[in-house]
């Protein structure tokens, strides 16, 4: 992924969120306090869309370098329309989808959605790239189990119908949370402790990296996950790209041993495209 663009997007997220907190305003509307304004800003999707755009532009650049013809949804510079991909249990709009063939709508002939229309088509969907883009800026530890269960369910729903689908996950996480109580007084304050970064790294490593020689055993795994760990406490937020950087900052212990390269923003889009090439052999 383009680290310069990613760092700029994280800077803009910090600026927009802290402006909302300190002014108690969001998109021209006033709220009771900074916390409510921040919640409105997050619900608007304007913050996370900055990461969406970095993911899309980085994917497009990588595919163009490889000379691979494609279409990306939503288009570059746009937040809509998202493309709906049909899985085993439900059809759902996806954050980022790259198609390599034209849509071929069809009626589903079996399973829970029998009789419904798949407007993209099973074969086209299965040879696409689907990327989820998410974030959790507060109540990180409290919501950990729910967040991970959701990530797990996303892969299963799609892969049970589209077993060869290439899937990626990009997750923005602050290493230190904003203090929601201070936001109620329109103040920007950070908590005193790191979020459970080691736990996130271990869990994401457990649900990423499919074995191309045995796809059936790893339906639940993303082909590549990306954990965007950011320190919002400085004027210019820092995005971490290696385990050593995290150790130097004290975010993880010196003895923590994990292959963070498999989760680093660096190389994410290249790895996803390489998986697509390996699995579907485009001409």
C-alpha positions as CSV (number, residue, x, y, z in Angstrom):
1,X,0.0,0.0,0.0
2,X,1.2,3.5,-0.7
3,X,2.5,4.4,2.8
4,X,2.7,8.2,2.0
5,X,-0.9,8.3,1.0
6,X,-1.9,6.2,4.0
7,X,0.0,8.4,6.4
8,X,-1.7,11.5,4.9
9,X,-5.2,9.8,5.2
10,X,-4.5,9.1,8.9
11,X,-3.4,12.7,9.4
12,X,-6.7,13.9,7.9
13,X,-8.7,11.5,10.1
14,X,-7.0,12.9,13.2
15,X,-7.7,16.5,12.1
16,X,-11.3,16.0,11.2
17,X,-12.1,14.0,14.3
18,X,-10.4,16.4,16.7
19,X,-12.1,19.4,15.0
20,X,-15.4,17.7,15.5
21,X,-14.7,17.1,19.2
22,X,-13.4,20.6,20.0
23,X,-16.2,22.4,18.1
24,X,-19.0,19.9,18.8
25,X,-19.9,20.3,15.1
26,X,-20.0,17.8,12.3
27,X,-20.8,18.5,8.6
28,X,-22.2,21.9,9.5
29,X,-24.5,20.6,12.3
30,X,-24.1,21.4,16.0
31,X,-24.3,18.7,18.6
32,X,-24.6,18.6,22.4
33,X,-20.9,17.9,22.9
34,X,-17.8,16.7,21.2
35,X,-18.5,13.1,21.9
36,X,-21.8,13.2,20.0
37,X,-20.2,15.2,17.2
38,X,-17.5,12.5,16.9
39,X,-20.1,9.7,16.8
40,X,-21.9,11.5,14.0
41,X,-18.7,11.9,12.0
42,X,-17.9,8.2,12.3
43,X,-21.4,7.3,11.3
44,X,-21.1,9.5,8.3
45,X,-18.3,7.2,7.0
46,X,-16.3,10.3,6.0
47,X,-13.3,9.2,8.1
48,X,-13.0,5.6,7.0
49,X,-13.6,6.5,3.4
50,X,-10.1,8.1,3.4
51,X,-8.6,4.7,4.0
52,X,-10.9,3.2,1.3
53,X,-9.5,5.6,-1.2
54,X,-5.9,4.7,-0.3
55,X,-6.7,1.0,-0.7
56,X,-8.3,1.6,-4.1
57,X,-5.6,3.8,-5.5
58,X,-2.9,1.5,-4.3
59,X,-4.7,-1.6,-5.8
60,X,-5.2,0.2,-9.1
61,X,-1.6,1.2,-9.3
62,X,-0.4,-2.3,-8.6
63,X,-2.7,-3.9,-11.2
64,X,-1.7,-1.3,-13.8
65,X,1.9,-2.1,-13.2
66,X,1.1,-5.8,-13.9
67,X,-0.8,-4.8,-17.0
68,X,-4.0,-6.4,-15.7
69,X,-7.3,-5.0,-17.1
70,X,-9.9,-4.5,-14.3
71,X,-12.7,-2.3,-12.9
72,X,-12.8,-1.2,-9.3
73,X,-16.0,-0.5,-7.3
74,X,-16.7,2.1,-6.1
75,X,-14.7,4.0,-8.8
76,X,-11.6,6.0,-7.7
77,X,-12.6,9.2,-6.0
78,X,-16.2,8.0,-5.3
79,X,-17.7,6.4,-2.2
80,X,-20.5,4.8,-4.1
81,X,-22.0,2.8,-5.6
82,X,-20.6,-0.2,-3.7
83,X,-20.9,-3.6,-5.4
84,X,-23.0,-6.3,-3.8
85,X,-21.4,-9.7,-3.8
86,X,-23.6,-12.7,-3.1
87,X,-22.4,-15.2,-0.5
88,X,-23.9,-18.4,1.0
89,X,-26.3,-16.7,3.5
90,X,-26.7,-13.2,2.2
91,X,-25.7,-10.7,-0.5
92,X,-23.9,-7.7,0.9
93,X,-22.4,-4.5,-0.4
94,X,-18.6,-4.7,-0.2
95,X,-16.2,-1.9,0.7
96,X,-13.8,-2.5,-2.3
97,X,-14.3,-4.9,-5.2
98,X,-12.1,-5.5,-8.2
99,X,-13.7,-7.2,-11.2
100,X,-11.8,-8.7,-14.1
101,X,-14.8,-9.8,-16.2
102,X,-18.2,-8.3,-17.0
103,X,-21.1,-9.0,-14.8
104,X,-23.2,-12.1,-15.7
105,X,-26.5,-12.0,-13.6
106,X,-27.9,-15.4,-12.8
107,X,-30.6,-17.0,-10.7
108,X,-29.2,-18.9,-7.7
109,X,-30.1,-22.5,-8.0
110,X,-29.3,-23.9,-4.6
111,X,-28.7,-23.0,-0.9
112,X,-30.5,-20.5,1.4
113,X,-30.7,-17.9,-1.4
114,X,-32.2,-20.3,-4.0
115,X,-34.4,-18.3,-6.4
116,X,-32.7,-15.0,-5.7
117,X,-30.7,-13.1,-8.4
118,X,-27.0,-12.8,-8.2
119,X,-26.4,-9.6,-10.2
120,X,-22.7,-10.1,-10.6
121,X,-22.6,-13.8,-11.2
122,X,-20.9,-16.7,-9.4
123,X,-18.0,-17.2,-11.7
124,X,-17.3,-13.5,-12.0
125,X,-17.5,-13.0,-8.2
126,X,-15.3,-15.9,-7.5
127,X,-12.5,-14.6,-9.6
128,X,-12.7,-11.1,-8.2
129,X,-10.8,-9.4,-5.3
130,X,-12.9,-8.3,-2.3
131,X,-11.4,-6.0,0.4
132,X,-13.1,-5.0,3.7
133,X,-12.0,-1.7,5.3
134,X,-12.8,-1.1,8.9
135,X,-11.7,0.8,12.0
136,X,-12.3,0.9,15.8
137,X,-11.3,4.2,17.3
138,X,-12.7,3.7,20.9
139,X,-13.9,0.9,23.2
140,X,-11.3,-1.3,21.5
141,X,-10.8,-3.9,24.3
142,X,-14.5,-3.9,25.2
143,X,-15.5,-4.8,21.6
144,X,-12.7,-7.1,20.7
145,X,-14.6,-10.3,20.6
146,X,-17.5,-8.8,18.5
147,X,-15.0,-7.3,16.1
148,X,-13.2,-10.5,15.5
149,X,-16.3,-12.6,15.2
150,X,-17.5,-10.2,12.5
151,X,-14.3,-10.5,10.6
152,X,-14.5,-14.3,10.8
153,X,-18.1,-14.3,9.6
154,X,-17.4,-12.1,6.6
155,X,-15.0,-14.7,5.1
156,X,-17.3,-17.6,5.8
157,X,-20.4,-16.1,4.2
158,X,-18.6,-15.4,0.9
159,X,-16.2,-18.4,0.8
160,X,-18.9,-21.0,1.4
161,X,-20.3,-20.1,-2.0
162,X,-17.1,-18.7,-3.6
163,X,-14.2,-20.9,-2.3
164,X,-11.5,-19.4,-4.6
165,X,-12.3,-15.8,-3.9
166,X,-9.4,-13.6,-3.0
167,X,-10.2,-11.6,0.1
168,X,-8.3,-8.9,2.1
169,X,-9.0,-7.0,5.2
170,X,-7.7,-3.5,6.2
171,X,-8.2,-2.5,9.8
172,X,-7.3,0.9,11.3
173,X,-6.6,0.8,15.0
174,X,-5.2,3.5,17.3
175,X,-2.4,2.2,19.6
176,X,-3.8,4.5,22.3
177,X,-7.6,5.4,22.5
178,X,-9.1,8.8,22.7
179,X,-10.8,9.4,26.0
180,X,-14.6,9.5,25.4
181,X,-15.3,11.1,28.8
182,X,-13.1,14.1,27.9
183,X,-14.8,14.4,24.6
184,X,-18.1,15.2,26.4
185,X,-16.3,18.4,27.5
186,X,-15.1,19.0,24.0
187,X,-11.5,18.1,25.0
188,X,-9.0,15.9,23.1
189,X,-7.4,13.6,25.7
190,X,-5.8,10.2,25.3
191,X,-6.0,7.3,27.7
192,X,-2.9,6.2,29.7
193,X,-2.4,2.7,28.3
194,X,-2.0,1.0,24.9
195,X,-4.8,-1.0,23.4
196,X,-4.2,-4.8,23.4
197,X,-2.0,-4.7,20.3
198,X,-0.4,-8.1,20.8
199,X,-3.8,-9.7,21.1
200,X,-4.9,-8.1,17.8
201,X,-1.8,-9.2,16.0
202,X,-2.1,-12.8,17.2
203,X,-5.8,-12.9,16.2
204,X,-5.3,-11.4,12.8
205,X,-2.4,-13.7,12.1
206,X,-4.7,-16.6,12.9
207,X,-7.3,-15.5,10.3
208,X,-5.0,-14.5,7.5
209,X,-2.7,-16.3,4.9
210,X,-4.6,-19.0,3.0
211,X,-2.8,-22.1,1.9
212,X,-3.2,-22.2,-1.9
213,X,-2.4,-26.0,-1.8
214,X,-5.4,-26.6,0.5
215,X,-8.0,-23.9,0.1
216,X,-10.8,-26.0,1.6
217,X,-9.1,-26.1,5.0
218,X,-9.0,-22.3,5.3
219,X,-12.3,-20.8,4.1
220,X,-12.3,-18.5,7.2
221,X,-8.9,-16.9,6.4
222,X,-8.3,-13.7,4.5
223,X,-5.6,-14.0,1.8
224,X,-3.9,-11.0,3.4
225,X,-4.8,-8.8,6.3
226,X,-3.5,-5.3,7.0
227,X,-3.4,-3.9,10.5
228,X,-3.0,-0.1,10.3
229,X,-1.7,0.7,13.8
230,X,-1.5,4.5,14.3
231,X,-0.3,6.7,17.1
232,X,-2.7,9.7,17.0
233,X,-1.1,11.4,20.0
234,X,1.5,13.4,18.0
235,X,0.7,16.3,15.8
236,X,1.6,14.1,12.8
237,X,0.3,10.6,13.5
238,X,2.7,7.7,13.0
239,X,1.8,4.6,11.1
240,X,3.7,1.5,12.1
241,X,5.0,-0.8,9.4
242,X,7.2,-3.3,11.4
243,X,7.3,-5.2,14.6
244,X,10.6,-3.5,15.5
245,X,9.0,0.0,15.3
246,X,6.3,-1.3,17.7
247,X,8.9,-2.6,20.1
248,X,10.9,0.6,20.1
249,X,7.8,2.6,21.0
250,X,6.9,0.1,23.8
251,X,3.6,-0.9,22.1
252,X,4.5,-4.6,22.3
253,X,7.0,-6.3,24.6
254,X,10.6,-6.9,23.6
255,X,9.9,-10.6,23.8
256,X,6.8,-10.6,21.6
257,X,7.5,-12.7,18.6
258,X,5.2,-12.5,15.6
259,X,5.5,-12.1,11.8
260,X,4.1,-8.6,11.6
261,X,5.1,-8.4,7.9
262,X,2.1,-10.5,7.1
263,X,-0.1,-7.7,8.6
264,X,2.0,-4.6,7.6
265,X,0.5,-2.0,5.3
266,X,3.7,-2.3,3.4
267,X,3.3,-4.8,0.6
268,X,-0.4,-5.3,1.3
269,X,-1.7,-4.6,-2.2
270,X,1.2,-6.3,-3.9
271,X,0.5,-9.5,-1.9
272,X,-3.2,-9.4,-2.7
273,X,-2.6,-9.0,-6.4
274,X,0.1,-11.8,-6.3
275,X,-2.5,-14.1,-4.7
276,X,-5.0,-13.3,-7.4
277,X,-2.4,-14.0,-10.1
278,X,-1.4,-17.3,-8.5
279,X,-4.9,-18.5,-8.1
280,X,-6.6,-17.3,-11.3
281,X,-3.7,-17.0,-13.8
282,X,-4.9,-13.9,-15.7
283,X,-3.6,-13.6,-19.3
